[in-house]
């Protein structure tokens, strides 16, 4: 359980750094790209926390971001619309990791506030379901 708590804390710290990047009023291209980088590592930490949470709390095994997010829906942590939105986060994360185009960067950055809010909600729900 200590490993899970550490993963949840790491995810919370990563989310705070992403939220900090998104708080800029008019980010430069460099700041935007830094925000996208923060999104990438925040997502990585969060899905791995989800994997640990699912295994330790729900007894569910998953091996990939998509399977873990679907499993969160299956155990009732996410509803259908949230699961679909979470899978869209995976799509954007894959685009940022595997390609770089200015147009894509601008589009993804514009979606980061919604992605961040969903990731924050997932984290908070997992934390609320932790045993005391």
NUTIDO-522043 format. One line per field, with one value per atom (N, C-alpha, C): x, y, z; chain; residue in one letter; atom name. Coordinates in Angstrom, 2 decimals, decimal comma. Example, Ala and Ser with C-alpha at 12.3 -4.5 7.8 and 13.67 -1.06 7.14 Angstrom:
REM NUTIDO-522043
X	[13,19  12,30  13,20  12,85  13,67  12,90]
Y	[-5,69  -4,50  -3,30  -2,25  -1,06  0,03]
Z	[7,80  7,80  7,80  7,08  7,14  7,87]
chaine	[A  A  A  A  A  A]
residu	[a  a  a  s  s  s]
atome	[N  CA  C  N  CA  C]
This chain:
REM NUTIDO-522043
X	[0,82  0,00  0,87  2,06  2,96  3,36  3,55  3,90  2,75  1,53  0,38  0,27  0,42  0,36  1,44  2,64  3,73  3,39  2,78  2,39  1,32  0,36  -0,69  -0,10  0,85  1,51  2,31  2,99  3,74  2,79  1,66  0,68  0,14  -0,09  -0,57  0,47  1,72  2,79  2,90  2,82  2,88  1,70  0,51  -0,66  -0,50  0,07  0,31  1,24  2,26  3,19  2,50  1,61  0,86  -0,10  -0,79  -1,71  -0,98  0,24  1,06  1,33  1,67  1,95  0,70  -0,44  -1,68  -2,20  -1,65  -2,10  -1,55  -0,60  -0,03  -1,08  -1,17  -2,19  -1,94  -0,76  -0,43  0,92  0,92  2,20  2,88  4,19  4,98  4,98  5,52  5,61  6,45  7,52  8,37  7,60  6,83  6,04  4,93  4,34  3,32  3,93  5,09  5,74  6,14  6,55  6,85  5,61  4,48  3,21  2,84  3,08  2,80  3,71  4,96  5,88  5,39  4,91  4,36  3,13  2,32  1,16  1,63  2,66  3,14  3,57  4,41  4,87  3,78  2,87  1,76  0,89  0,60  -0,21  0,49  1,79  2,53  2,46  2,68  2,63  1,21  0,22  -1,15  -1,62  -1,34  -1,86  -1,17  0,09  0,77  0,22  -0,20  -0,88  -2,22  -2,91  -4,18  -3,96  -2,90  -2,60  -2,39  -1,61  -1,38  -2,66  -3,43  -4,68  -5,64  -5,79  -6,69  -6,26  -4,97  -4,48  -4,68  -4,29  -4,31  -5,69  -6,48  -7,79  -8,91  -8,86  -9,95  -9,60  -8,33  -7,92  -7,97  -7,81  -7,90  -6,52  -6,14  -4,85  -5,08  -4,17  -4,18  -2,74  -2,47  -1,08  -0,78  -1,81  -1,59  -2,47  -2,16  -3,03  -4,49  -4,72  -6,11  -6,82  -6,15  -6,80  -7,06  -6,16  -6,36  -7,52  -7,62  -8,71  -10,05  -10,09  -11,32  -11,69  -10,68  -10,92  -11,47  -11,01  -11,57  -13,07  -13,45  -14,88  -15,60  -14,97  -15,60  -15,83  -14,95  -15,12  -15,94  -16,44  -17,32  -16,63  -15,33  -14,65  -14,95  -15,15  -15,50  -16,82  -17,61  -18,80  -18,40  -19,36  -19,05  -18,46  -19,03  -18,52  -17,11  -16,88  -15,55  -14,53  -14,94  -14,04  -13,66  -14,63  -14,35  -13,42  -13,64  -12,78  -11,37  -11,26  -9,95  -9,20  -9,91  -9,27  -8,81  -9,52  -9,08  -7,80  -7,64  -6,39  -5,24  -5,45  -4,42  -4,06  -5,07  -4,81  -3,93  -4,26  -3,46  -2,06  -1,94  -0,61  0,21  -0,40  0,32  0,75  -0,09  0,28  1,48  1,50  2,60  3,91  3,85  5,06  5,66  4,80  5,29  5,40  4,85  4,95  5,11  5,66  5,62  5,27  4,14  3,71  3,09  3,40  2,92  1,40  0,71  -0,75  -1,28  -0,68  -1,09  -0,77  0,39  0,77  -0,25  -0,64  -1,62  -2,96  -3,38  -4,67  -4,65  -3,59  -3,51  -3,43  -2,63  -2,52  -3,89  -4,71  -6,03  -6,93  -6,64  -7,43  -6,88  -5,71  -5,08  -5,89  -6,57  -7,36  -8,40  -9,11  -10,10  -9,42  -8,32  -7,58  -7,10  -6,59  -6,06  -7,17  -8,32  -9,45  -9,88  -9,91  -10,28  -9,23  -7,96  -6,92  -7,00  -7,27  -7,42  -8,59  -9,70  -10,87  -10,57  -9,89  -9,52  -8,67  -7,68  -6,80  -7,60  -8,46  -9,23  -10,17  -10,76  -11,64  -10,86  -9,69  -8,86  -8,49  -8,10  -7,72  -8,89  -10,10  -11,28  -11,60  -11,24  -11,53  -10,40  -9,37  -8,26  -8,73  -8,30  -8,65  -7,94  -8,59  -8,00  -7,11]
Y	[-1,19  0,00  1,26  1,16  2,32  2,72  1,73  2,03  2,77  2,33  3,00  4,43  4,63  6,00  6,88  6,34  7,10  7,44  6,51  6,79  7,86  7,80  8,83  10,19  10,23  11,49  12,03  11,14  11,57  12,12  11,47  11,95  13,32  13,51  14,81  15,90  15,59  16,57  16,91  15,91  16,14  17,00  16,71  17,50  18,95  19,18  20,56  21,28  20,58  21,23  21,53  20,65  20,90  22,07  22,08  23,18  24,52  24,51  25,72  26,21  25,30  25,67  26,22  25,67  26,11  27,42  27,85  29,09  30,33  30,17  31,32  31,94  33,26  33,94  33,83  34,16  34,11  33,43  32,11  31,40  31,58  31,69  31,72  30,30  30,16  28,83  27,91  28,44  27,63  27,19  28,10  27,76  26,76  26,94  25,99  24,60  24,53  23,23  22,62  23,46  22,97  22,44  23,10  22,62  21,27  21,10  19,81  18,73  19,06  18,10  17,71  18,69  18,39  17,49  17,73  16,87  15,43  15,26  13,91  13,17  13,82  13,08  12,94  13,90  13,78  12,59  12,46  11,32  10,00  9,94  8,70  8,32  9,28  9,00  8,61  9,30  9,03  7,65  7,26  5,96  4,83  5,04  4,00  3,94  5,10  5,10  4,38  4,59  3,89  2,38  1,96  0,53  -0,06  0,63  0,15  0,15  1,21  1,33  0,20  -0,02  -1,08  -2,44  -2,70  -3,99  -4,15  -3,14  -3,26  -3,04  -2,16  -1,85  -2,68  -2,86  -3,55  -4,98  -5,35  -6,69  -6,89  -5,81  -5,84  -5,59  -6,43  -6,28  -5,53  -4,62  -3,95  -3,66  -3,57  -3,45  -2,21  -1,51  -0,35  0,79  2,00  3,13  2,89  2,45  2,24  1,18  0,07  -0,98  -0,53  0,25  0,75  1,73  2,62  3,60  2,90  1,91  1,13  0,41  -0,10  -0,79  0,17  1,42  2,40  2,58  2,53  2,58  1,33  0,19  -1,08  -1,19  -0,59  -0,66  0,51  1,37  2,46  3,74  3,83  5,08  6,16  5,75  6,67  6,22  7,19  6,82  6,69  6,36  6,13  7,37  8,53  9,76  10,07  9,88  10,13  9,14  7,89  6,89  7,28  7,70  8,15  9,36  10,29  11,47  11,06  10,11  9,64  8,97  8,23  7,61  8,66  9,78  10,89  11,52  11,50  11,98  11,11  9,81  8,89  9,24  9,50  9,85  11,10  12,12  13,35  13,10  12,32  12,00  11,27  10,35  9,64  10,58  11,53  12,51  13,35  13,75  14,60  13,84  12,56  11,77  11,37  11,11  10,53  11,50  12,68  13,64  15,03  15,93  17,34  18,15  18,78  19,74  20,90  22,10  23,30  23,29  22,96  22,95  21,97  20,79  19,78  20,26  20,87  21,38  22,41  23,32  24,35  23,69  22,74  22,08  21,31  20,56  19,78  20,71  21,77  22,68  23,27  23,53  24,09  23,08  21,79  20,76  20,40  20,90  20,52  20,90  22,04  22,31  21,22  20,77  19,70  18,39  18,07  16,84  16,88  18,04  18,19  18,04  18,65  18,53  17,07  16,34  14,93  14,13  14,37  13,65  13,97  15,22  15,61  14,85  14,75  14,05  12,56  11,95  10,54  10,34  11,19  11,09  11,24  12,24  12,48  11,32  10,73  9,58  8,38  8,16  7,04  7,29  8,51  8,85  8,64  9,02  8,85  7,38  6,51  5,08  4,31  5,01  4,36  3,94  2,76  2,37  3,28  3,51  4,38  3,63]
Z	[0,00  0,00  0,00  0,56  0,56  -0,85  -1,72  -3,11  -3,78  -3,53  -4,12  -3,61  -2,34  -1,80  -2,41  -2,59  -3,21  -4,65  -5,37  -6,76  -6,84  -5,92  -5,89  -5,55  -4,64  -4,30  -5,49  -6,22  -7,41  -8,47  -8,63  -9,60  -9,19  -7,90  -7,42  -7,67  -7,43  -7,66  -9,15  -10,00  -11,44  -11,90  -11,38  -11,72  -11,31  -10,13  -9,69  -10,66  -11,15  -12,09  -13,42  -13,86  -15,09  -14,89  -13,78  -13,49  -13,43  -12,91  -12,89  -14,31  -15,20  -16,59  -17,28  -16,94  -17,57  -16,99  -15,89  -15,25  -15,94  -16,84  -17,55  -18,47  -18,45  -19,24  -20,74  -21,17  -22,60  -22,76  -22,72  -22,79  -24,15  -24,10  -25,33  -25,92  -27,13  -27,74  -26,86  -26,28  -25,41  -24,15  -23,56  -22,39  -22,75  -23,91  -24,37  -24,50  -25,16  -25,34  -24,00  -23,06  -21,72  -21,03  -21,25  -20,70  -21,28  -22,58  -23,22  -22,65  -22,40  -21,79  -20,39  -19,65  -18,32  -18,43  -19,44  -19,69  -19,93  -20,73  -21,05  -19,79  -18,95  -17,78  -16,73  -16,66  -15,71  -16,09  -17,37  -17,81  -17,49  -17,74  -17,47  -16,00  -15,13  -13,69  -13,27  -13,83  -13,44  -13,88  -15,13  -15,55  -14,80  -14,43  -13,65  -12,22  -11,69  -10,39  -10,51  -11,62  -11,87  -11,91  -12,58  -12,67  -11,28  -10,45  -9,09  -8,27  -8,39  -7,65  -8,04  -9,32  -9,78  -9,24  -9,26  -8,78  -7,28  -6,51  -5,05  -4,43  -5,01  -4,41  -5,03  -6,34  -7,03  -7,45  -7,36  -7,78  -9,28  -10,03  -11,49  -12,08  -13,02  -13,71  -15,02  -15,34  -16,64  -17,01  -18,30  -18,72  -19,55  -20,00  -20,86  -20,39  -20,83  -20,44  -20,82  -22,05  -22,49  -21,65  -21,40  -20,63  -19,19  -18,64  -17,27  -17,21  -18,19  -18,18  -18,41  -19,28  -19,45  -18,15  -17,47  -16,21  -15,15  -15,16  -14,22  -14,47  -15,74  -16,06  -15,58  -15,78  -15,40  -13,90  -13,10  -11,64  -11,10  -12,00  -11,59  -11,17  -11,36  -11,01  -12,05  -13,30  -14,38  -15,01  -15,47  -16,24  -17,71  -18,56  -19,98  -20,65  -20,40  -21,02  -20,53  -19,24  -18,69  -19,23  -19,40  -19,96  -21,39  -22,18  -23,55  -23,53  -22,62  -22,52  -22,11  -21,20  -20,76  -21,91  -22,74  -23,89  -24,90  -24,98  -25,83  -25,29  -23,96  -23,36  -23,85  -23,90  -24,39  -25,83  -26,65  -28,05  -28,15  -27,35  -27,38  -26,86  -25,82  -25,30  -26,36  -27,08  -28,14  -29,26  -29,59  -30,62  -30,18  -28,92  -28,45  -28,38  -28,09  -27,93  -29,28  -30,25  -31,50  -32,67  -32,54  -33,64  -33,07  -33,85  -33,48  -34,71  -34,62  -35,62  -34,87  -35,29  -34,61  -34,46  -35,51  -35,47  -34,43  -34,38  -33,39  -31,98  -31,80  -30,48  -29,98  -30,84  -30,44  -30,09  -30,90  -30,65  -29,34  -29,12  -27,88  -26,67  -26,77  -25,63  -25,28  -26,28  -26,01  -25,28  -25,41  -24,73  -23,35  -23,03  -21,75  -20,52  -20,48  -19,26  -18,98  -20,01  -19,80  -19,43  -20,10  -19,77  -18,32  -17,93  -16,57  -15,53  -15,80  -14,86  -14,71  -15,82  -15,75  -14,99  -15,25  -14,52  -13,03  -12,68  -11,27  -10,65  -11,36  -10,85  -10,65  -11,58  -11,44  -10,18  -10,02  -8,85  -7,56  -7,50  -6,28  -5,97  -6,99  -6,76  -6,25  -6,81  -6,31  -4,85  -4,54  -3,16  -2,20  -2,63  -1,76  -1,50  -2,43  -2,27  -1,60  -1,19  -0,48  0,91  1,35  2,73  3,73  4,83  5,87  6,81]
chaine	[A  A  A  A  A  A  A  A  A  A  A  A  A  A  A  A  A  A  A  A  A  A  A  A  A  A  A  A  A  A  A  A  A  A  A  A  A  A  A  A  A  A  A  A  A  A  A  A  A  A  A  A  A  A  A  A  A  A  A  A  A  A  A  A  A  A  A  A  A  A  A  A  A  A  A  A  A  A  A  A  A  A  A  A  A  A  A  A  A  A  A  A  A  A  A  A  A  A  A  A  A  A  A  A  A  A  A  A  A  A  A  A  A  A  A  A  A  A  A  A  A  A  A  A  A  A  A  A  A  A  A  A  A  A  A  A  A  A  A  A  A  A  A  A  A  A  A  A  A  A  A  A  A  A  A  A  A  A  A  A  A  A  A  A  A  A  A  A  A  A  A  A  A  A  A  A  A  A  A  A  A  A  A  A  A  A  A  A  A  A  A  A  A  A  A  A  A  A  A  A  A  A  A  A  A  A  A  A  A  A  A  A  A  A  A  A  A  A  A  A  A  A  A  A  A  A  A  A  A  A  A  A  A  A  A  A  A  A  A  A  A  A  A  A  A  A  A  A  A  A  A  A  A  A  A  A  A  A  A  A  A  A  A  A  A  A  A  A  A  A  A  A  A  A  A  A  A  A  A  A  A  A  A  A  A  A  A  A  A  A  A  A  A  A  A  A  A  A  A  A  A  A  A  A  A  A  A  A  A  A  A  A  A  A  A  A  A  A  A  A  A  A  A  A  A  A  A  A  A  A  A  A  A  A  A  A  A  A  A  A  A  A  A  A  A  A  A  A  A  A  A  A  A  A  A  A  A  A  A  A  A  A  A  A  A  A  A  A  A  A  A  A  A  A  A  A  A  A  A  A  A  A  A  A  A  A  A  A  A  A  A  A  A  A  A  A]
residu	[x  x  x  x  x  x  x  x  x  x  x  x  x  x  x  x  x  x  x  x  x  x  x  x  x  x  x  x  x  x  x  x  x  x  x  x  x  x  x  x  x  x  x  x  x  x  x  x  x  x  x  x  x  x  x  x  x  x  x  x  x  x  x  x  x  x  x  x  x  x  x  x  x  x  x  x  x  x  x  x  x  x  x  x  x  x  x  x  x  x  x  x  x  x  x  x  x  x  x  x  x  x  x  x  x  x  x  x  x  x  x  x  x  x  x  x  x  x  x  x  x  x  x  x  x  x  x  x  x  x  x  x  x  x  x  x  x  x  x  x  x  x  x  x  x  x  x  x  x  x  x  x  x  x  x  x  x  x  x  x  x  x  x  x  x  x  x  x  x  x  x  x  x  x  x  x  x  x  x  x  x  x  x  x  x  x  x  x  x  x  x  x  x  x  x  x  x  x  x  x  x  x  x  x  x  x  x  x  x  x  x  x  x  x  x  x  x  x  x  x  x  x  x  x  x  x  x  x  x  x  x  x  x  x  x  x  x  x  x  x  x  x  x  x  x  x  x  x  x  x  x  x  x  x  x  x  x  x  x  x  x  x  x  x  x  x  x  x  x  x  x  x  x  x  x  x  x  x  x  x  x  x  x  x  x  x  x  x  x  x  x  x  x  x  x  x  x  x  x  x  x  x  x  x  x  x  x  x  x  x  x  x  x  x  x  x  x  x  x  x  x  x  x  x  x  x  x  x  x  x  x  x  x  x  x  x  x  x  x  x  x  x  x  x  x  x  x  x  x  x  x  x  x  x  x  x  x  x  x  x  x  x  x  x  x  x  x  x  x  x  x  x  x  x  x  x  x  x  x  x  x  x  x  x  x  x  x  x  x  x  x  x  x  x  x  x]
atome	[N  CA  C  N  CA  C  N  CA  C  N  CA  C  N  CA  C  N  CA  C  N  CA  C  N  CA  C  N  CA  C  N  CA  C  N  CA  C  N  CA  C  N  CA  C  N  CA  C  N  CA  C  N  CA  C  N  CA  C  N  CA  C  N  CA  C  N  CA  C  N  CA  C  N  CA  C  N  CA  C  N  CA  C  N  CA  C  N  CA  C  N  CA  C  N  CA  C  N  CA  C  N  CA  C  N  CA  C  N  CA  C  N  CA  C  N  CA  C  N  CA  C  N  CA  C  N  CA  C  N  CA  C  N  CA  C  N  CA  C  N  CA  C  N  CA  C  N  CA  C  N  CA  C  N  CA  C  N  CA  C  N  CA  C  N  CA  C  N  CA  C  N  CA  C  N  CA  C  N  CA  C  N  CA  C  N  CA  C  N  CA  C  N  CA  C  N  CA  C  N  CA  C  N  CA  C  N  CA  C  N  CA  C  N  CA  C  N  CA  C  N  CA  C  N  CA  C  N  CA  C  N  CA  C  N  CA  C  N  CA  C  N  CA  C  N  CA  C  N  CA  C  N  CA  C  N  CA  C  N  CA  C  N  CA  C  N  CA  C  N  CA  C  N  CA  C  N  CA  C  N  CA  C  N  CA  C  N  CA  C  N  CA  C  N  CA  C  N  CA  C  N  CA  C  N  CA  C  N  CA  C  N  CA  C  N  CA  C  N  CA  C  N  CA  C  N  CA  C  N  CA  C  N  CA  C  N  CA  C  N  CA  C  N  CA  C  N  CA  C  N  CA  C  N  CA  C  N  CA  C  N  CA  C  N  CA  C  N  CA  C  N  CA  C  N  CA  C  N  CA  C  N  CA  C  N  CA  C  N  CA  C  N  CA  C  N  CA  C  N  CA  C  N  CA  C  N  CA  C  N  CA  C  N  CA  C  N  CA  C  N  CA  C  N  CA  C  N  CA  C  N  CA  C  N  CA  C  N  CA  C  N  CA  C  N  CA  C  N  CA  C  N  CA  C  N  CA  C  N  CA  C]
